[in-house]
Amino acid sequence: MLYKVRDEITKDYDVVIIGSGLAGMTAANVLGRHGHSVLLLESHNKLGGFATWFYRHDRNHVFDISLHGFPVGMIKSCRKYWNKEIADSIVQLKDVRFVNPQFNVQTTFTKEHYTETMVEKFGVAKETVEAFFKHLAEMNFYDNSQMTNRELFEKFFPGRNDVTRFLMEPITYANGSTLDDPAITYGIVFSNFMSKGVYTFTGGTDHLINRMKEELLKNNVDIKLQTKVEKIQIENGKAQGVYVNGKLVKAKAVLSNGNIRSTVLNLVGEEHFPADYVEKTKAIRLNSSSCQVYMGLKEGATIPYIGELVFTSTHPTYEPARLLDLKVSSRTFSVYYQEERRPRIAIVSSTNCHYEDWKKLSKEEYEKEKEFMIEETIKGLEAFIPDIREKLEVVEAATPVTVERYTLHPKGSSFGTKFEGLDVSMNLHKTIPGLFHAGSVGIIMSGWLGAANYGAIQVNAIESYLGAQNVSV
């Protein structure tokens, strides 16, 4: 059932899930399908977490909040954990472009085309390219390799900043990876993309999440929106439910789809954990955030085809730190051309950034920087579409402060946590029985595919716990 905002929750549940990102929704759907009583709580007025959208001008314009590209594995995951209709709505982005002072490349973002491009355009020996891809394919999550991304690229392509940019820049946009992150976090994600390219959902995020909502309700998952969980109840060392509006909603197990740091330190509290676990939690680094500029075209306006995903930069070389500058010189354009459910063209520009750069500004400075970002974005787009300015009807911008306000992600993090967050997340239920976590942690489990799969993985642990509880009773 779908609770109304003022409805009081009077039932007990097998599982309460805090947050409806892709991990939370996927876990809820699988658990509901398996016959468990599930309550999905979301603080926002719609499901989806960062997989969200907004409308303008009586829904004539629809904007996806961020860039949503994922590996082909999303098709299998959606078919397995959701339904065929959702899986069949996934389509390949066949035209990814890189435009910067070092190179101008159009690619299908597949291993075959990347190999061809690196050999023919960048002059890298084919044996070296093949050895690089073989090395990535053999990477194992459980290997205790200390190699960084910087060391990885220097090993195979010494001194080739242009090659590093070609290989690394899209993954930096995808999940916030830097050259100093563990190479395993790059290798697994990049290999997934390289298998068959980049995919997305046709029809828009609003259409997708509404389909998922229907599937959740069909599987008897109870949903309550605009409901913020105040505390997770720990009794006798176990998770026993959550507090909503000062009242306890009892549950046999609780799954948090919120930030792992916030879950441990705020929703539960340090006093319930061993000191070393609290120390590890506090040491978790948040990933970077992002800014977006949303541009909607006037009715009947058209643009030339410029590609579907365009990575563009005016910076002369690849410097990851410059991708995060307030005065940004690099951005990615995601172009949504006209289709049946999207009668007007939309273009979303996304840039990585530091939360602190925006949070420290006064109200006047904040608005001034937003206007500067919008103007620079339109100028950047004019390089591809010279008359775009006169065709725009809606132009709005979002910053990490916006992300924090609507998603409750600490510091507006778009990509969860750094690598060390995964260990804390996966061991949460071993520290407090009945309390589980799933979400964007450790880069590998970030993004749409990573988050959805992590939610499904945690279902196995939850069901094992519930089964043991039933046996002990």
N, C-alpha and C positions, 0 to 999 in steps of 0.2 A: 504494500500500500504506500501511497505518497501522503505523508503527513502534511497538514497545513501548518503554517508558522506558529499559530497559537495553540495547536493541539498539544496535549500533554501525553508523554510516553508512559504508559502504565504496564507494559509487558516486560518480561525478562527475555533475554536472548541467549542463544548459543555463542554468538560472536557480535561484538560491536566494532565497527570500523570507523576510525576517525579520519576524515578526509576522503575526497572523491577524485583524486588524481587517477591516472591510468592504472597504477598499482592497486589502489584501494577499490576501484570499480571492478577490476578484473578478479581480484580475490573475492569480492562480494558476489559476483556473478557465478563463479565456480562453486563457492560454498552453498549458495542458494540452489543451484542446480543439483547439488548433492543432497539436498533435503535438510540443510541446517537452517535454523532461524537466524536471520542476519538483519542488523540495523546499520544503515550507512548514514553517517552524519556529516554534513558539509556546512561550513560557516558562510559560504557565498550563496548567492541566490540562484546558482545553476551548478550542475555537475561539471566535472572535467579538470579541476585544478588549473594548471597552466595550459592545458588543452582547451582553450576557451575562445570566445569571440565577442564582438559587439556589433550592434546595428546603428545606422544613422539614416535620417530622412525617411521615416516610415518604412524601414527595412529595405529601401531601395539599394542601400549599401550594406554589405556585410564584410567584416574584417576579421580574419584569423589573427589571434594575438601574436603569434610568433611563427618562425619558420618551422614547418613540420616535414622533415625528410627523414626517412628511415630505411633500413635494409629490407630486402625481399622477405626475410623471415617473419615480418609482421603479418604477411598473408596467412602463413601456417598458424601463427599464434592466434589470430582473430578467428580463423576457422575452428580451432580447437577450443578456445576459451570463450568465444562469443557465438557467432553464427555465420553461415555461408554468405548471407546478404552483405554483412559488414566486410567480410574478407573479399568479396567480389567487387567492392567499391574502391579497392586499392589499385592504383595505376602507377606506372613508371614515369618519372621525369626524364625524358629522353634528350633534353638539351640543357646541359649545365655549362656555364661560361665562366672563364677567368679572364679579367681584363685589368692589367696593371702594367707599370713601366717595364717589368721584366719579361712578360709574355702575354699573348692573347690566344687563348685556347678554347675551343668548343669540344665538349666531351660527353659521352654517355655515362661516364663515371663507372666504368667497368674495368676489370683487371686487363682484359684484352686491349681496350682502347688506351688505357693508361700506359701499358707496356709499349704499344705502338708509338704513342706520343713522346714518351721519355727517350725512346731510341731515335726516332726520326727528327723530333723538334729540339730535344735537349742534348742529343748526341751522347747519351749514356749507352755503354755496351749492353747488348741484350743479355749477356750472361750475368751482368751485375744486377740488372732489373729482375731477372728470374730468381737470382739468389736472394734478393731482398724480399720478394713475395714468398719465397719458400721459407725464409726465416720467420716472417709474420705468421704463416700458416702453422708453423710448428710451435708457436708460443703457447704456453700452458699457464692458465690462471694460477695453478698451484706451484709453479716453479718459483723459487725464491730469487729471481734475478733482480739485481739492483740497477740494471741499465736504464738510463733515462732516454727520453725521446731525442735529446740533443746528441747523446752518444750513439744512438741508433743511426741517425742520419749521417753523422760524421764517419761512422764505420763504413757505410756503403757509398756515400756520396760526399767525400771530404771536400770542404770548401765550396760546395754547390748550394748557395743560398737560394737560388732560383728553383732548384729541384725540391729543396726542403719546403719552400713556399707552396709549390704545386701539390705536394703530398700532405702537408700539415695544415695549411690554412683552413680548408673546409672542415676538418675535424675540430679545430679550435672554435669555429662558429657552431659546430654541432653540439659540443659538450664542454667547452671551456678548457680543453687541454692546453698545456703549455710545454715548452721544450724541456722543462725541468721535472715534469711528471714522469712516473714510471713508464717505460716503453710498452709494457704489457697493456696499459690502458689505451694506448694508441693502436697497437697491433691488432687487438681483438676487434675493436670497433671498425677500424679501416678495412680489415679483412672481410667483415660482414657486409660492408657497403660494396666492396670490390667484387663480391660473388656475382651479383646481377644488377648493380646500380642503385639509384636512389628512387624511393617510392613515396607516394603520398595518398591521401584520401580524396577522391573526387566528390564534388558537391559541397565541400566546406566542413569545417569543424562543427558548426551548429547541427548540420544534418547527421554527422557521425554520432555526436554525443546524445542526440535525441533518439537515435536508433539503439544506442547502448542503454539508455534509460528505459526504453520499452522492453528490452531483453531482461533487464534487472527486475522490473515489475512482473514480467511473465514468470520469472523464477522465484517469485514470492519474497524478494528482498524489500524490506521496508526502508524508505528514504525520507529523511527530514533535512530540508535546506534551511539556510539562515540560522543555523544552530551551532554555537561555538561550545566545544567541550572545555570545561573549566579545570577538571582534574581527573586523573585515572585513579580509581579506588584500589588500593593495595591492602589486603587483609590476610593475616597469617602467612605473609611472604608471597602471596599470589595475587594476580590481577583478578578483580571481582566485578568490574564494571566501570562506568564513567559518571561524572557529575555534569548535569545539564540544567542550567537555571537553578542551581542549588539543590537539585534532587538527584538521587542515585538511580541510574538505570543499570540493573544488574545484568551481568553476562558471565558466561563460563570462560570466555577468552576475549581479549581486546587486541585489535590490530591497528597500529597507528600508521597512517599514510602521511603524517606530518614530518617536519624536519627531525632528524634523529637527535640532534642536540636539544631542541625544544621539547621533544618527547621525554627524554631522560631528565633534563634539568628543571623543566617547568611543569609539564603535565604529571610527572611522577614525583620528582624531588630527590635530591642527592641522598637524603637520609635512608632511602630504601636500597641503596646500591653499595657494593664494596668500594673502598677508596680507590683501588687501582682502576676499576671500571669508570668511575667518575673522572679520574685523571685522563684516561683515554678519550672519554667523551669531550672533555674540555679542550683537548688537543686537536680535535677535528677541525680542519679548515673548510670554510665555505668556498664554493666555487664562485666564479664571477657572475655578474648579472648582465643585463642587456637593455638597450634602448630600441624603441621602434618608432618609425614614422609611417602613418597610415594615409594612403592617398586613394581617393575614390574619384573616378572620372564622371563627367557630366553624361546625361542621357544621350545616347546616340554617338558619343565620342569614340573614336577608334585610335589605335596605335599600331605602328609596324611591329612585326614579331621580333623580339629581341632575345628570346630564350625564356626558359621557365625559372631558372635559378641563376643569378648573375653575381659572382663574387668580384667586387671591383675595389680598386685601391689606387690612390695617387702617390702613395709612399714609394720611394725608389727601390727599397729592398724589403725583405721579410723580417720584421721585428715584432714578435708577439706582444711586447709591451705597448707598442703603438696602436695595436688593435683595441686597446682599452682606454686610450686617451680621451679626455673630455672633448678636445678639439679633434674630432675623429677624421681620419683620412682614409679609412677602409669601411666598407659596408657591403651587405648582401641584399640584393633586390629579389623578392619573390613575386612573380607576376601571375595574377589570376585573370586569365582571359575569359571572355564571355562564354557562358554555357547555360543550360536550361535553368538551373537553380541560381545562377549568378548573372543577371542580365546586364550588369554594369561592370566594367573592368576595375579591378583593384590592384594596387601595388603596395607591398609592405617592405619597407627597408628595415634591416636589423643590424645593430652593431653591438659588440661586446663592450662592457664598461665597468668602472669601479663604482660601487654603491656610495662610498664616502665622498666622491667627487660631486655627487648630486645632493646628498643629505646635508652637507655642510653649508649649502648656499642659503642666503636669505630668500624670502618669497620673491622679491624683485629680481634678484640674480637668477633664481631658478627659472622664472618665466623668460628672462632674457636669453638664457642658455638654451631653453627649449626652442625659442624662435630662431636662434642661430643654427641649431641642429636641423630644424625644418628647412631653412633656407639653403644650407649646405647640401642637404639631401636632394632638394629639387635641382640645384645646380649640377649635382652628380648625375642625376637622371637625365638632364638635358643633353649630356654627352651621347646618350643613346636615342633620346626622343626630344629633338630641339624645341618643339612647340608644346611640350607637356604642360607647362605652367598655365597656359590659357585653357587647357582641357580639364583642369582639376576643379572639382566641386567641393570635396571634403578633404581637409588636411588636418590631421591631429597627431600628437606625439605622446609617447609613454616613456617613463624612465624607471630605474630600479625602485624609486620611491613609489611609483604607481604599482609595480609588481608586488612590493611588500604590502601595500594597502589592500589589494584585492585577493592575494593568495596567502597572506600571512607568512610567506617565506622569509626567514631572517635575512636582513640586508638585501631583500629582493633577489636572492639567488635564483638564477634561471636553470642551473644545472646541478642543484643539490650540493653535495660535498665532494671533497677530494678523496683520494683512494682509501685513506685510513678510516673513512666513515663506514665502509662496508663491513669490516670486522666487528665494529661496535653494533651495527644493525643486526647482523646475522647471529650474534651472541646474546641479544636482548632476552629472548625467551629462555635461554639457559641460565640467565642471571635472576630473572623474575618469572617463574612459571606462569603461563597463561597470557603473557604480554609479548606481542610480536611487532615487528616493524617491516614495512616495505615502502620503498620510494626511491628517489634519485640519490644513490650513494655510490661513491667509488668510481664515477665516470662510466664504468662498464654497465652498471645498472641504471644509467641515466637515459634520457631520451624516451620516446614513446615505446619502442620495442623493449628496451631494458627494463623500464618501469612495469610494463604489462607482464613480462615474463617473471619478474621478481614477485609480483603479486601472486601469480600462479604457483611459484615455488613455495611461498610461505603457506599456501593452502595445505600442502602436504604436512608441514610441521604442525599447523593448527589442528588438522584432523587426527594426527597421531596423539596430540595432547588431549583432545576431546575424547578419543577412544580410550585412552588410559584413565581419564577421569571417570568415565562410565563404568569401566571394569572395577575401579576401586570402590565405587558406590555399591 
